[in-house]
Structures are given as structure tokens and as C-alpha cells.
Amino acid sequence: MSEPAGDVRPNPCGSKACRRLFGPVDSEQLSRDCDALMAGCIQEARERWNFDFVTETPLEGDFVWERVRGLGLPKLYLPTGPWRGRDELGGGRRPGTSPALLQGTAEEDHVDLSLSCTLVPRSGEQAEGSPGGPGDSQGRKRRQTSMTDFYHSKRRLIFSKRKP
Amino acid sequence: MELLCCEVDPVRRAVRDRNLLQDDRVLQNLLTIEERYLPQCSYFKCVQKDIQPYMRRMVATWMLEVCEEQKCEEEVFPLAMNYLDRFLAGVPTPKSHLQLLGAVCMFLASKLKETSPLTAEKLCIYTDNSIKPQELLEWELVVLGKLKWNLAAVTPHDFIEHILRKLPQQREKLSLIRKHAQTFIALCATDFKFAMYPPSMIATGSVGAAICGLQQDEEVSSLTCDALTELLAKITNTDVDCLKACQEQIEAVLLNSLQQYRQDQRDGSKSEDELDQASTPTDVRDIDL
């Protein structure tokens, strides 16, 4: 690809730094390991937030998820942004298969997908001291975690509206 | 008609913000949060089976070479190494993936710190095309997920200006001290021994080593090395003995790296192509201890 005008970075072709460090790389193994690790990340996120990020569905758990409409998000955050097409920074295309976290339902209005999550205290516990999901060492920090990566979220405490 | 002709640095950088540098709360907050971004364990012992310490050194040397050749901002390399160490502290990884990971970490660090970041294509060329841009982008997501998207890690560079402005230093020597300190920081990032040290200690030790090193040739500070170490320790709330030990380790790494470089030079031009010149960052080659 052609470099943008004014690029001060040298062309790497022919540089001594162009070298393989640890012999041949097995593309298939890379792809298998990538899928496995990605699945692990998604599973972790699913347990932590009781939300299925692949199908965009709320699950049973500590958080209550609800749709938020009409957030008036700036255009920048709508899914028609540049990352859907050509990645200007990376130069390539986002791969279509593995990054399930980035797969939205493409044609839907992103605002419709915006959800807010609410922490529901477990019975007999202070909401603030409520532990995280299984294997979650950062449970105590939960109140400070923001989910703005994928969803505009707001969180407030609801005192046991849900079934016991 | 008068014409002005000058070369302008095409890279846009923010000016140093006096409001941030002169407020002690900024330094205190950096000191409070820096530990959050350290790797969770010494991973060669407890996580990795395939990857050996010398392999980390190999990939670090290569990354430094790429960053230098691509004229990356100084923070990019140490930040990329922080990502790599944090990833390896959690995920057992075969050595054949290590170079890809190094490339991914540079890709991320460059995006975070630079106005016009390294491209995936260029990084793949540097791996001798052993990986494809698409693989790099896929693994970018994996690394992001494993780092829990916590990319804004504190690095030793974050402390340098805070430290320098508290030293009784002649202004004209500052840029030289800064440059040497930055080189020491890069050197530390190539060595696993420093991976678990708090960034503030590496920064303080690097500034100390820079000033003491320069002091031998010319007067750069009114303080003796011992008085300097005590002052430095106060600035970042570091234990004086720990700081001394850290500074000595940094000087030892430099010495080692210089000897290696001279050895490489003596071995002549024949083998120059095969040797990793960049195991010594360019700037310290002129330093004598």
C-alpha cells in the first residue's frame, strides 16, 4: 500500500531488522490458538457480566440489562464508523470471523443495542461487597468498571426488584 | 521580500503541560496506580513452559530495533514490553507465537502513544512476513482481551519530567540527562530482571545513573552521587537502599551491553550482519563508565 504523504518512517524492506526469530510459524496453530483464547475471553466476559456478547442477549445473573433508547450518541460511536470498513490505522480489514466482540448486528441501529446494566444485590449481602463471577479476582472493583467499550451504560442500584 | 525556510518536524507533539508537571498530585497519583500495571508473576517460573528468558531478550532486542528504525516515540518500546510481560504472565505461549506477540504489542503501544502509528503491514514485513496482517489484527483482540483493555499503563517515562524538575540542575544539561535516562529505560525494558520493578524506581534509577555517568566528564550537578540518590529516593518515595541497588543494576546492564557491543565490533564486519547491534541502544554507545 502507498504510504501517506509526509511519512517520516523508513521503509522496512531490506532492513536487517526484518527477520524471523523463532523459525517457521504455523498459521493453522496460530488461528486455532487465537480462536481458543478469544472464546476464553468471551466466556469470561459472559460470566462477569451475565451477558452473551456474541448474540447480544442478557443472561441470568447479578446484573439486570435494559435497553436504552435515544441516547443521542455522537456519530463517531455509531457502527458506520471507519473501523467497519477499511482500518485506517492498521491498513487492513478487520477479520470477519473470530472477533465476536466486535460483531454487531451490522444493519441495526446501534442506539437500539445500547444497554444499561444494573447491579442487583444478592440477598443477605451488601450490594457493594458483592463478589464477582467465578474466578473473578477483581470483583471488588466492579463498581468502578465502565463498559463504555461496547455499550453506553449507566448503573444504579436497584433493591431487589427481581425474583428472590 | 523576506523568506523563511526551515525544516519542521512532521510529527506533532503536545507541549509539556506545566499544569500537570507542577502539580504534585499528578506524581502522587502515578505512584499510587503504577503497581496495577505490573505483570502478576515471574512467568518463566510459574506460567511458561516453552519460553525461556533468552527468548524474551531476543524478542525485546528485535522490538527495540524496529522501534528505533521506525523512529517511534520513546515510550512505545517500554509500553509494548509491559503489554508483552503482562500477557505472558497470564497465558502459556509457545515460542513460535512470541514474535507475533511482540509485533502486536508494538502495534498497540504505537496506537496509544503516537500521532501516526505503525501499520500492521510494516510490522509484518519486520517479521520477515512470517505472519500476515490479518493474523496480527486477530491477535490484537486476543491481547486486548487478556489485558482487559487496560492499555494506559504507567511507564518509567511518565516520571522523568516530574523527577527532573525537582533536581537542582542547570537547564542546559537537562536535555542530555533526559536523553541518557531514556536510553537507560529502554535498556531496562530489554532485561527481564526489571520487569517487576515499579516504573518509578526504574525512572529514578535511570536518572541517577544518567547524572552520575555524565558527572565523570563534566559538572552536570552540584550534588554528589550519594546526595543525589537520597534526593531522588525522596521524590518518588523509594527506599534509598533499593534505589541504590537498582541504579547499580542499571549500570551493570549498561556495562554488559557496551562490552557486548565492543565485542561485536572486534569480531569485525564479517559477522556484523548476524549480530544484534541494537542490543545496545544507539545513544549509549558513546557513554563511558
Interface residues (C-beta under 8 A of the other chain):
Chain A: M1 P4 G6 D7 V8 R9 P10 P12 C13 S15 K16 A17 C18 R19 R20 L21 F22 G23 P24 V25 D26 S27 Q29 L30 S31 D33 C34 L37 M38 C41 E44 A45 D87 L89 G90 G91 G92 R93 R94 P95 S98 P99 L101 L102 D149
Chain B: P10 V11 M55 M58 V59 W62 E65 V66 E69 Q70 K71 V91 P94 K95 S96 H97 L98 Q99 L100 F107 K111 S116 P117 L118 T119 A120 E121 K122 I125 Y126 T127 D128 S130 I131 K132 P133 Q134 E135 L136 L137 E138 W139 E140 L141 V142 G145 K146 W149 D273 Q277 A278
